[in-house]
Amino acid sequence: MHRSALLNAPIRDDAGIREEIESRILAEHFPSARNAIEVTVRNGVVNVSGRIAEADVPRLLAAVEAIDDVTEVVDHLNTVTG
């Protein structure tokens, strides 16, 4: 394995990334949407789906993108107004 591949390899596994999203981001910053959002992670790619207030989408996606070892965020969210 090349040194550059080791430097770019994720440190946490997908379950660790998902746990951080659910316990820190959703629970602390979006508690009213926590049970309406589903998160799956595969090879650092996060799929976010469910229902959330339209105004919260940019903040949620930015918070997920900022997590170490997340390589991409795929938005499958349905927005609600209000």
Residue frames as a rotation matrix with the C-alpha (Angstrom) as fourth column:
MET 1
0.584 0.812 0.000 0.00
0.812 -0.584 0.000 0.00
0.000 0.000 -1.000 0.00
HIS 2
-0.167 -0.625 0.762 1.27
0.580 -0.688 -0.437 3.44
0.798 0.369 0.477 -0.87
ARG 3
-0.763 -0.218 -0.609 1.89
0.638 -0.407 -0.654 6.00
-0.105 -0.887 0.449 1.83
SER 4
-0.888 0.458 0.042 -0.58
-0.431 -0.860 0.273 8.44
0.161 0.224 0.961 0.24
ALA 5
-0.160 0.857 -0.490 -3.32
-0.087 0.483 0.872 5.80
0.983 0.182 -0.002 0.40
LEU 6
-0.259 0.004 -0.966 -2.66
0.881 0.410 -0.235 5.35
0.395 -0.912 -0.110 4.11
LEU 7
-0.947 -0.140 -0.288 -2.83
0.255 -0.874 -0.414 9.09
-0.194 -0.465 0.864 4.71
ASN 8
-0.676 0.730 -0.102 -6.17
-0.658 -0.536 0.528 9.32
0.331 0.424 0.843 2.93
ALA 9
-0.524 0.481 -0.703 -7.66
0.350 0.874 0.337 6.23
0.776 -0.070 -0.627 4.56
PRO 10
0.332 0.724 0.605 -10.55
-0.386 -0.481 0.787 6.87
0.861 -0.495 0.120 6.92
ILE 11
-0.750 -0.586 0.309 -9.69
-0.479 0.157 -0.864 6.64
0.457 -0.795 -0.398 10.57
ARG 12
-0.495 0.667 0.556 -13.20
-0.553 0.251 -0.794 5.80
-0.670 -0.701 0.245 11.77
ASP 13
-0.884 0.295 0.363 -15.48
0.452 0.739 0.500 3.17
-0.121 0.606 -0.787 10.38
ASP 14
-0.602 0.709 0.366 -18.91
0.054 -0.422 0.905 3.91
0.796 0.565 0.216 9.00
ALA 15
0.241 0.713 -0.659 -20.63
0.758 0.286 0.586 2.99
0.606 -0.641 -0.471 12.27
GLY 16
-0.309 -0.451 -0.837 -18.55
0.880 -0.470 -0.072 5.59
-0.361 -0.759 0.542 14.12
ILE 17
-0.983 0.007 0.184 -19.48
0.090 -0.855 0.511 8.29
0.161 0.518 0.840 11.63
ARG 18
-0.222 0.975 -0.014 -23.16
0.226 0.065 0.972 7.37
0.948 0.212 -0.235 11.88
GLU 19
0.126 0.221 -0.967 -23.01
0.971 0.174 0.166 7.41
0.205 -0.960 -0.192 15.67
GLU 20
-0.745 -0.459 -0.485 -21.55
0.554 -0.830 -0.065 10.93
-0.372 -0.317 0.872 15.66
ILE 21
-0.824 0.494 0.276 -24.24
-0.073 -0.577 0.814 12.18
0.561 0.651 0.512 13.30
GLU 22
0.057 0.936 -0.348 -27.05
0.368 0.304 0.878 10.65
0.928 -0.178 -0.327 15.35
SER 23
0.259 0.053 -0.964 -25.76
0.958 0.115 0.263 11.40
0.125 -0.992 -0.021 18.84
ARG 24
-0.532 -0.540 -0.653 -24.12
0.642 -0.759 0.105 14.78
-0.552 -0.363 0.750 18.34
ILE 25
-0.996 0.083 0.041 -25.65
-0.033 -0.733 0.679 16.50
0.087 0.675 0.733 15.34
LEU 26
-0.350 0.935 -0.058 -29.21
0.139 0.113 0.984 15.21
0.927 0.336 -0.170 15.31
ALA 27
0.115 0.429 -0.896 -29.70
0.912 0.313 0.267 14.83
0.395 -0.848 -0.355 19.05
GLU 28
-0.343 -0.368 -0.864 -28.10
0.787 -0.615 -0.050 18.13
-0.514 -0.697 0.500 20.04
HIS 29
-0.875 -0.153 -0.458 -28.91
-0.055 -0.910 0.410 20.44
-0.480 0.384 0.788 17.13
PHE 30
-0.576 0.706 -0.411 -32.04
-0.662 -0.108 0.742 18.96
0.480 0.700 0.530 15.49
PRO 31
-0.928 0.132 0.349 -33.89
-0.171 0.680 -0.713 17.12
-0.331 -0.721 -0.608 18.29
SER 32
-0.022 0.998 -0.057 -37.34
-0.547 -0.060 -0.835 17.65
-0.837 0.013 0.547 16.78
ALA 33
0.477 0.152 -0.866 -36.21
-0.871 0.217 -0.442 15.98
0.120 0.964 0.236 13.52
ARG 34
-0.434 -0.815 0.385 -34.10
-0.856 0.506 0.104 13.24
-0.280 -0.284 -0.917 15.11
ASN 35
-0.347 0.356 0.868 -36.70
-0.024 0.921 -0.388 10.49
-0.937 -0.155 -0.312 14.71
ALA 36
0.734 0.672 -0.098 -37.66
-0.066 -0.073 -0.995 11.62
-0.676 0.737 -0.009 11.22
ILE 37
0.436 -0.683 -0.586 -34.14
-0.899 -0.299 -0.320 11.48
0.044 0.666 -0.744 9.75
GLU 38
0.904 -0.225 0.364 -32.44
0.177 0.971 0.159 8.28
-0.389 -0.079 0.918 8.58
VAL 39
0.401 -0.862 -0.312 -28.68
-0.894 -0.442 0.071 8.15
-0.199 0.250 -0.948 8.16
THR 40
0.901 -0.276 0.334 -26.71
0.306 0.951 -0.041 5.48
-0.306 0.139 0.942 6.34
VAL 41
0.433 -0.845 -0.314 -22.96
-0.805 -0.519 0.287 5.50
-0.405 0.128 -0.905 5.82
ARG 42
0.835 -0.261 0.485 -20.91
0.384 0.907 -0.174 3.41
-0.394 0.331 0.857 3.42
ASN 43
0.093 -0.925 0.369 -17.20
0.993 0.058 -0.104 3.98
0.074 0.376 0.923 2.84
GLY 44
-0.680 -0.405 -0.611 -17.50
0.562 -0.824 -0.079 7.49
-0.471 -0.397 0.788 4.25
VAL 45
-0.829 0.494 0.265 -20.42
-0.048 -0.534 0.844 8.44
0.558 0.687 0.466 2.00
VAL 46
-0.811 0.564 -0.157 -23.37
0.197 0.010 -0.980 9.61
-0.551 -0.826 -0.119 4.09
ASN 47
-0.617 0.745 0.252 -26.93
0.298 -0.074 0.952 9.30
0.728 0.662 -0.177 2.79
VAL 48
-0.906 0.371 -0.203 -29.39
0.046 -0.389 -0.920 11.47
-0.421 -0.843 0.335 4.68
SER 49
-0.651 0.755 0.070 -33.11
0.149 0.037 0.988 10.95
0.744 0.654 -0.137 4.16
GLY 50
-0.386 0.620 -0.683 -36.35
0.915 0.163 -0.369 11.80
-0.118 -0.767 -0.631 5.88
ARG 51
0.405 0.645 0.648 -38.36
0.633 -0.709 0.310 14.92
0.660 0.284 -0.696 6.68
ILE 52
-0.313 -0.528 -0.789 -36.94
0.890 -0.454 -0.049 18.13
-0.332 -0.718 0.612 8.06
ALA 53
0.632 0.505 -0.588 -37.83
0.340 -0.862 -0.375 21.81
-0.696 0.037 -0.717 8.04
GLU 54
0.746 -0.287 0.602 -36.62
0.592 -0.130 -0.796 23.46
0.306 0.949 0.073 4.85
ALA 55
0.765 -0.432 0.477 -34.72
-0.467 -0.883 -0.050 26.12
0.443 -0.184 -0.877 6.80
ASP 56
0.603 -0.516 0.608 -32.70
-0.528 0.312 0.790 23.43
-0.598 -0.797 -0.084 8.64
VAL 57
0.942 -0.172 0.287 -31.43
0.311 0.768 -0.561 21.57
-0.124 0.617 0.777 5.59
PRO 58
0.574 -0.786 0.230 -28.34
-0.134 -0.367 -0.921 23.72
0.808 0.498 -0.316 4.86
ARG 59
0.195 -0.492 0.848 -27.22
-0.966 -0.246 0.079 23.63
0.170 -0.835 -0.524 8.52
LEU 60
0.693 0.119 0.711 -27.71
-0.360 0.912 0.198 19.87
-0.625 -0.394 0.675 8.78
LEU 61
0.923 -0.337 0.184 -25.84
0.345 0.517 -0.784 19.10
0.169 0.787 0.593 5.57
ALA 62
0.406 -0.809 0.425 -22.98
-0.441 -0.581 -0.684 21.46
0.800 0.090 -0.593 6.47
ALA 63
0.315 -0.262 0.912 -22.65
-0.928 0.119 0.354 19.87
-0.201 -0.958 -0.206 9.91
VAL 64
0.827 0.012 0.563 -22.50
0.027 0.998 -0.061 16.38
-0.562 0.066 0.824 8.40
GLU 65
0.828 -0.530 0.184 -19.99
0.217 -0.001 -0.976 17.46
0.518 0.848 0.114 5.72
ALA 66
0.379 -0.694 0.612 -17.73
-0.729 -0.631 -0.265 18.90
0.570 -0.345 -0.745 8.43
ILE 67
0.806 -0.057 0.589 -17.32
-0.416 0.651 0.634 15.54
-0.420 -0.756 0.501 10.21
ASP 68
-0.258 -0.958 -0.122 -13.90
-0.886 0.184 0.425 13.97
-0.385 0.218 -0.897 9.90
ASP 69
-0.813 -0.247 0.527 -13.81
-0.055 0.934 0.353 10.96
-0.580 0.259 -0.773 7.55
VAL 70
0.368 0.912 0.182 -17.00
0.295 0.071 -0.953 11.96
-0.882 0.404 -0.243 5.67
THR 71
-0.678 -0.681 0.275 -16.12
0.427 -0.061 0.902 11.92
-0.598 0.729 0.332 1.99
GLU 72
-0.854 0.490 0.178 -19.51
-0.052 -0.421 0.906 12.87
0.518 0.764 0.385 0.53
VAL 73
-0.665 0.746 0.007 -23.04
0.017 0.024 -1.000 13.70
-0.746 -0.665 -0.029 1.67
VAL 74
-0.868 0.474 0.146 -25.99
0.241 0.145 0.960 12.65
0.434 0.868 -0.240 -0.47
ASP 75
-0.806 0.592 0.007 -29.17
-0.426 -0.572 -0.701 14.61
-0.411 -0.568 0.713 0.23
HIS 76
-0.741 0.657 -0.142 -32.40
0.354 0.561 0.748 12.59
0.571 0.504 -0.648 0.01
LEU 77
-0.822 0.367 -0.434 -34.28
0.346 -0.283 -0.894 14.88
-0.452 -0.886 0.106 2.39
ASN 78
-0.153 0.854 0.497 -37.90
0.754 -0.225 0.618 15.89
0.639 0.469 -0.609 1.99
THR 79
-0.961 -0.268 0.063 -38.56
0.180 -0.785 -0.593 19.35
0.208 -0.559 0.803 3.29
VAL 80
0.082 0.970 -0.231 -41.50
0.975 -0.029 0.222 20.65
0.208 -0.243 -0.947 5.21
THR 81
-0.341 -0.149 0.928 -42.39
0.148 -0.984 -0.103 24.31
0.928 0.102 0.358 5.56
GLY 82
0.686 0.704 0.181 -42.86
0.011 -0.259 0.966 25.94
0.727 -0.661 -0.186 8.88
